[in-house]
Amino acid sequence: MDDDLQAFDRASLIAEVKKLRAGIRQHRDSTGHDLCWHHPNLWDLLPEKTDPSIAVPPWPKFMRGCIQYRQSLDRQAPGAPVHDKEFNG
């Protein structure tokens, strides 16, 4: 799957690593309501282009997952500042 890397010279590999790091940092630095979004831009960093076929849970199960995700943030980042702003789509 990653055979294309064999053809990269040193400069191309460095450029690829920088591109991937930038994408990971952008995702890592998401905060507030941006944590909840679908992130196809991150997937677009991969060389294989696909149309991701995502499956979306029904609303009640989706919302339970959101609550569990938020609870996991309380456990994993208990000192994180609170982003007390409404979402404005």
Phi and psi in radians as a Rosetta constraint file:
Dihedral C 1 N 2 CA 2 C 2 CIRCULARHARMONIC -1.847 0.35
Dihedral N 2 CA 2 C 2 N 3 CIRCULARHARMONIC 0.482 0.35
Dihedral C 2 N 3 CA 3 C 3 CIRCULARHARMONIC -1.086 0.35
Dihedral N 3 CA 3 C 3 N 4 CIRCULARHARMONIC -0.415 0.35
Dihedral C 3 N 4 CA 4 C 4 CIRCULARHARMONIC -1.048 0.35
Dihedral N 4 CA 4 C 4 N 5 CIRCULARHARMONIC -0.454 0.35
Dihedral C 4 N 5 CA 5 C 5 CIRCULARHARMONIC -1.124 0.35
Dihedral N 5 CA 5 C 5 N 6 CIRCULARHARMONIC -0.471 0.35
Dihedral C 5 N 6 CA 6 C 6 CIRCULARHARMONIC -1.082 0.35
Dihedral N 6 CA 6 C 6 N 7 CIRCULARHARMONIC -0.496 0.35
Dihedral C 6 N 7 CA 7 C 7 CIRCULARHARMONIC -1.528 0.35
Dihedral N 7 CA 7 C 7 N 8 CIRCULARHARMONIC -0.142 0.35
Dihedral C 7 N 8 CA 8 C 8 CIRCULARHARMONIC -1.327 0.35
Dihedral N 8 CA 8 C 8 N 9 CIRCULARHARMONIC 2.393 0.35
Dihedral C 8 N 9 CA 9 C 9 CIRCULARHARMONIC -1.468 0.35
Dihedral N 9 CA 9 C 9 N 10 CIRCULARHARMONIC 3.100 0.35
Dihedral C 9 N 10 CA 10 C 10 CIRCULARHARMONIC -0.993 0.35
Dihedral N 10 CA 10 C 10 N 11 CIRCULARHARMONIC -0.821 0.35
Dihedral C 10 N 11 CA 11 C 11 CIRCULARHARMONIC -1.094 0.35
Dihedral N 11 CA 11 C 11 N 12 CIRCULARHARMONIC -0.683 0.35
Dihedral C 11 N 12 CA 12 C 12 CIRCULARHARMONIC -1.177 0.35
Dihedral N 12 CA 12 C 12 N 13 CIRCULARHARMONIC -0.682 0.35
Dihedral C 12 N 13 CA 13 C 13 CIRCULARHARMONIC -1.121 0.35
Dihedral N 13 CA 13 C 13 N 14 CIRCULARHARMONIC -0.745 0.35
Dihedral C 13 N 14 CA 14 C 14 CIRCULARHARMONIC -1.090 0.35
Dihedral N 14 CA 14 C 14 N 15 CIRCULARHARMONIC -0.759 0.35
Dihedral C 14 N 15 CA 15 C 15 CIRCULARHARMONIC -1.082 0.35
Dihedral N 15 CA 15 C 15 N 16 CIRCULARHARMONIC -0.713 0.35
Dihedral C 15 N 16 CA 16 C 16 CIRCULARHARMONIC -1.119 0.35
Dihedral N 16 CA 16 C 16 N 17 CIRCULARHARMONIC -0.771 0.35
Dihedral C 16 N 17 CA 17 C 17 CIRCULARHARMONIC -1.088 0.35
Dihedral N 17 CA 17 C 17 N 18 CIRCULARHARMONIC -0.738 0.35
Dihedral C 17 N 18 CA 18 C 18 CIRCULARHARMONIC -1.106 0.35
Dihedral N 18 CA 18 C 18 N 19 CIRCULARHARMONIC -0.704 0.35
Dihedral C 18 N 19 CA 19 C 19 CIRCULARHARMONIC -1.110 0.35
Dihedral N 19 CA 19 C 19 N 20 CIRCULARHARMONIC -0.787 0.35
Dihedral C 19 N 20 CA 20 C 20 CIRCULARHARMONIC -1.158 0.35
Dihedral N 20 CA 20 C 20 N 21 CIRCULARHARMONIC -0.725 0.35
Dihedral C 20 N 21 CA 21 C 21 CIRCULARHARMONIC -1.087 0.35
Dihedral N 21 CA 21 C 21 N 22 CIRCULARHARMONIC -0.700 0.35
Dihedral C 21 N 22 CA 22 C 22 CIRCULARHARMONIC -1.082 0.35
Dihedral N 22 CA 22 C 22 N 23 CIRCULARHARMONIC -0.737 0.35
Dihedral C 22 N 23 CA 23 C 23 CIRCULARHARMONIC -1.141 0.35
Dihedral N 23 CA 23 C 23 N 24 CIRCULARHARMONIC -0.714 0.35
Dihedral C 23 N 24 CA 24 C 24 CIRCULARHARMONIC -1.156 0.35
Dihedral N 24 CA 24 C 24 N 25 CIRCULARHARMONIC -0.724 0.35
Dihedral C 24 N 25 CA 25 C 25 CIRCULARHARMONIC -1.116 0.35
Dihedral N 25 CA 25 C 25 N 26 CIRCULARHARMONIC -0.722 0.35
Dihedral C 25 N 26 CA 26 C 26 CIRCULARHARMONIC -1.046 0.35
Dihedral N 26 CA 26 C 26 N 27 CIRCULARHARMONIC -0.765 0.35
Dihedral C 26 N 27 CA 27 C 27 CIRCULARHARMONIC -1.166 0.35
Dihedral N 27 CA 27 C 27 N 28 CIRCULARHARMONIC -0.789 0.35
Dihedral C 27 N 28 CA 28 C 28 CIRCULARHARMONIC -1.056 0.35
Dihedral N 28 CA 28 C 28 N 29 CIRCULARHARMONIC -0.659 0.35
Dihedral C 28 N 29 CA 29 C 29 CIRCULARHARMONIC -1.483 0.35
Dihedral N 29 CA 29 C 29 N 30 CIRCULARHARMONIC 0.076 0.35
Dihedral C 29 N 30 CA 30 C 30 CIRCULARHARMONIC -1.107 0.35
Dihedral N 30 CA 30 C 30 N 31 CIRCULARHARMONIC 2.492 0.35
Dihedral C 30 N 31 CA 31 C 31 CIRCULARHARMONIC -2.571 0.35
Dihedral N 31 CA 31 C 31 N 32 CIRCULARHARMONIC 2.997 0.35
Dihedral C 31 N 32 CA 32 C 32 CIRCULARHARMONIC 1.021 0.35
Dihedral N 32 CA 32 C 32 N 33 CIRCULARHARMONIC -2.423 0.35
Dihedral C 32 N 33 CA 33 C 33 CIRCULARHARMONIC -1.205 0.35
Dihedral N 33 CA 33 C 33 N 34 CIRCULARHARMONIC -0.350 0.35
Dihedral C 33 N 34 CA 34 C 34 CIRCULARHARMONIC -1.113 0.35
Dihedral N 34 CA 34 C 34 N 35 CIRCULARHARMONIC -0.300 0.35
Dihedral C 34 N 35 CA 35 C 35 CIRCULARHARMONIC -1.161 0.35
Dihedral N 35 CA 35 C 35 N 36 CIRCULARHARMONIC -0.368 0.35
Dihedral C 35 N 36 CA 36 C 36 CIRCULARHARMONIC -1.620 0.35
Dihedral N 36 CA 36 C 36 N 37 CIRCULARHARMONIC -0.028 0.35
Dihedral C 36 N 37 CA 37 C 37 CIRCULARHARMONIC -1.580 0.35
Dihedral N 37 CA 37 C 37 N 38 CIRCULARHARMONIC 2.718 0.35
Dihedral C 37 N 38 CA 38 C 38 CIRCULARHARMONIC -1.166 0.35
Dihedral N 38 CA 38 C 38 N 39 CIRCULARHARMONIC 2.344 0.35
Dihedral C 38 N 39 CA 39 C 39 CIRCULARHARMONIC -2.111 0.35
Dihedral N 39 CA 39 C 39 N 40 CIRCULARHARMONIC 1.122 0.35
Dihedral C 39 N 40 CA 40 C 40 CIRCULARHARMONIC -1.125 0.35
Dihedral N 40 CA 40 C 40 N 41 CIRCULARHARMONIC -0.427 0.35
Dihedral C 40 N 41 CA 41 C 41 CIRCULARHARMONIC -1.085 0.35
Dihedral N 41 CA 41 C 41 N 42 CIRCULARHARMONIC -0.593 0.35
Dihedral C 41 N 42 CA 42 C 42 CIRCULARHARMONIC -1.159 0.35
Dihedral N 42 CA 42 C 42 N 43 CIRCULARHARMONIC -0.744 0.35
Dihedral C 42 N 43 CA 43 C 43 CIRCULARHARMONIC -1.168 0.35
Dihedral N 43 CA 43 C 43 N 44 CIRCULARHARMONIC -0.526 0.35
Dihedral C 43 N 44 CA 44 C 44 CIRCULARHARMONIC -1.187 0.35
Dihedral N 44 CA 44 C 44 N 45 CIRCULARHARMONIC -0.172 0.35
Dihedral C 44 N 45 CA 45 C 45 CIRCULARHARMONIC -1.281 0.35
Dihedral N 45 CA 45 C 45 N 46 CIRCULARHARMONIC -0.298 0.35
Dihedral C 45 N 46 CA 46 C 46 CIRCULARHARMONIC -1.351 0.35
Dihedral N 46 CA 46 C 46 N 47 CIRCULARHARMONIC 2.590 0.35
Dihedral C 46 N 47 CA 47 C 47 CIRCULARHARMONIC -1.221 0.35
Dihedral N 47 CA 47 C 47 N 48 CIRCULARHARMONIC -0.540 0.35
Dihedral C 47 N 48 CA 48 C 48 CIRCULARHARMONIC -1.418 0.35
Dihedral N 48 CA 48 C 48 N 49 CIRCULARHARMONIC 2.163 0.35
Dihedral C 48 N 49 CA 49 C 49 CIRCULARHARMONIC -1.672 0.35
Dihedral N 49 CA 49 C 49 N 50 CIRCULARHARMONIC 2.103 0.35
Dihedral C 49 N 50 CA 50 C 50 CIRCULARHARMONIC -2.312 0.35
Dihedral N 50 CA 50 C 50 N 51 CIRCULARHARMONIC 2.842 0.35
Dihedral C 50 N 51 CA 51 C 51 CIRCULARHARMONIC -1.715 0.35
Dihedral N 51 CA 51 C 51 N 52 CIRCULARHARMONIC 1.721 0.35
Dihedral C 51 N 52 CA 52 C 52 CIRCULARHARMONIC -0.982 0.35
Dihedral N 52 CA 52 C 52 N 53 CIRCULARHARMONIC 2.248 0.35
Dihedral C 52 N 53 CA 53 C 53 CIRCULARHARMONIC -1.731 0.35
Dihedral N 53 CA 53 C 53 N 54 CIRCULARHARMONIC 1.633 0.35
Dihedral C 53 N 54 CA 54 C 54 CIRCULARHARMONIC -1.510 0.35
Dihedral N 54 CA 54 C 54 N 55 CIRCULARHARMONIC 2.624 0.35
Dihedral C 54 N 55 CA 55 C 55 CIRCULARHARMONIC -1.947 0.35
Dihedral N 55 CA 55 C 55 N 56 CIRCULARHARMONIC 2.284 0.35
Dihedral C 55 N 56 CA 56 C 56 CIRCULARHARMONIC -1.864 0.35
Dihedral N 56 CA 56 C 56 N 57 CIRCULARHARMONIC 2.171 0.35
Dihedral C 56 N 57 CA 57 C 57 CIRCULARHARMONIC -1.172 0.35
Dihedral N 57 CA 57 C 57 N 58 CIRCULARHARMONIC 2.739 0.35
Dihedral C 57 N 58 CA 58 C 58 CIRCULARHARMONIC -1.086 0.35
Dihedral N 58 CA 58 C 58 N 59 CIRCULARHARMONIC 2.705 0.35
Dihedral C 58 N 59 CA 59 C 59 CIRCULARHARMONIC -0.833 0.35
Dihedral N 59 CA 59 C 59 N 60 CIRCULARHARMONIC -0.905 0.35
Dihedral C 59 N 60 CA 60 C 60 CIRCULARHARMONIC -1.043 0.35
Dihedral N 60 CA 60 C 60 N 61 CIRCULARHARMONIC -0.727 0.35
Dihedral C 60 N 61 CA 61 C 61 CIRCULARHARMONIC -1.226 0.35
Dihedral N 61 CA 61 C 61 N 62 CIRCULARHARMONIC -0.648 0.35
Dihedral C 61 N 62 CA 62 C 62 CIRCULARHARMONIC -1.068 0.35
Dihedral N 62 CA 62 C 62 N 63 CIRCULARHARMONIC -0.822 0.35
Dihedral C 62 N 63 CA 63 C 63 CIRCULARHARMONIC -1.152 0.35
Dihedral N 63 CA 63 C 63 N 64 CIRCULARHARMONIC -0.641 0.35
Dihedral C 63 N 64 CA 64 C 64 CIRCULARHARMONIC -1.095 0.35
Dihedral N 64 CA 64 C 64 N 65 CIRCULARHARMONIC -0.655 0.35
Dihedral C 64 N 65 CA 65 C 65 CIRCULARHARMONIC -1.139 0.35
Dihedral N 65 CA 65 C 65 N 66 CIRCULARHARMONIC -0.691 0.35
Dihedral C 65 N 66 CA 66 C 66 CIRCULARHARMONIC -1.082 0.35
Dihedral N 66 CA 66 C 66 N 67 CIRCULARHARMONIC -0.736 0.35
Dihedral C 66 N 67 CA 67 C 67 CIRCULARHARMONIC -1.128 0.35
Dihedral N 67 CA 67 C 67 N 68 CIRCULARHARMONIC -0.744 0.35
Dihedral C 67 N 68 CA 68 C 68 CIRCULARHARMONIC -1.122 0.35
Dihedral N 68 CA 68 C 68 N 69 CIRCULARHARMONIC -0.674 0.35
Dihedral C 68 N 69 CA 69 C 69 CIRCULARHARMONIC -1.085 0.35
Dihedral N 69 CA 69 C 69 N 70 CIRCULARHARMONIC -0.802 0.35
Dihedral C 69 N 70 CA 70 C 70 CIRCULARHARMONIC -1.122 0.35
Dihedral N 70 CA 70 C 70 N 71 CIRCULARHARMONIC -0.685 0.35
Dihedral C 70 N 71 CA 71 C 71 CIRCULARHARMONIC -1.123 0.35
Dihedral N 71 CA 71 C 71 N 72 CIRCULARHARMONIC -0.639 0.35
Dihedral C 71 N 72 CA 72 C 72 CIRCULARHARMONIC -1.148 0.35
Dihedral N 72 CA 72 C 72 N 73 CIRCULARHARMONIC -0.589 0.35
Dihedral C 72 N 73 CA 73 C 73 CIRCULARHARMONIC -1.145 0.35
Dihedral N 73 CA 73 C 73 N 74 CIRCULARHARMONIC -0.646 0.35
Dihedral C 73 N 74 CA 74 C 74 CIRCULARHARMONIC -1.057 0.35
Dihedral N 74 CA 74 C 74 N 75 CIRCULARHARMONIC -0.678 0.35
Dihedral C 74 N 75 CA 75 C 75 CIRCULARHARMONIC -1.313 0.35
Dihedral N 75 CA 75 C 75 N 76 CIRCULARHARMONIC -0.757 0.35
Dihedral C 75 N 76 CA 76 C 76 CIRCULARHARMONIC -1.458 0.35
Dihedral N 76 CA 76 C 76 N 77 CIRCULARHARMONIC -0.441 0.35
Dihedral C 76 N 77 CA 77 C 77 CIRCULARHARMONIC -2.433 0.35
Dihedral N 77 CA 77 C 77 N 78 CIRCULARHARMONIC 1.086 0.35
Dihedral C 77 N 78 CA 78 C 78 CIRCULARHARMONIC -1.095 0.35
Dihedral N 78 CA 78 C 78 N 79 CIRCULARHARMONIC -0.413 0.35
Dihedral C 78 N 79 CA 79 C 79 CIRCULARHARMONIC -1.674 0.35
Dihedral N 79 CA 79 C 79 N 80 CIRCULARHARMONIC 0.140 0.35
Dihedral C 79 N 80 CA 80 C 80 CIRCULARHARMONIC -1.114 0.35
Dihedral N 80 CA 80 C 80 N 81 CIRCULARHARMONIC 2.443 0.35
Dihedral C 80 N 81 CA 81 C 81 CIRCULARHARMONIC -1.101 0.35
Dihedral N 81 CA 81 C 81 N 82 CIRCULARHARMONIC 2.642 0.35
Dihedral C 81 N 82 CA 82 C 82 CIRCULARHARMONIC -1.527 0.35
Dihedral N 82 CA 82 C 82 N 83 CIRCULARHARMONIC 2.281 0.35
Dihedral C 82 N 83 CA 83 C 83 CIRCULARHARMONIC -1.742 0.35
Dihedral N 83 CA 83 C 83 N 84 CIRCULARHARMONIC 1.496 0.35
Dihedral C 83 N 84 CA 84 C 84 CIRCULARHARMONIC -1.606 0.35
Dihedral N 84 CA 84 C 84 N 85 CIRCULARHARMONIC 1.157 0.35
Dihedral C 84 N 85 CA 85 C 85 CIRCULARHARMONIC -2.303 0.35
Dihedral N 85 CA 85 C 85 N 86 CIRCULARHARMONIC 2.492 0.35
Dihedral C 85 N 86 CA 86 C 86 CIRCULARHARMONIC -1.243 0.35
Dihedral N 86 CA 86 C 86 N 87 CIRCULARHARMONIC 2.661 0.35
Dihedral C 86 N 87 CA 87 C 87 CIRCULARHARMONIC -1.355 0.35
Dihedral N 87 CA 87 C 87 N 88 CIRCULARHARMONIC 2.289 0.35
Dihedral C 87 N 88 CA 88 C 88 CIRCULARHARMONIC -2.098 0.35
Dihedral N 88 CA 88 C 88 N 89 CIRCULARHARMONIC 1.707 0.35
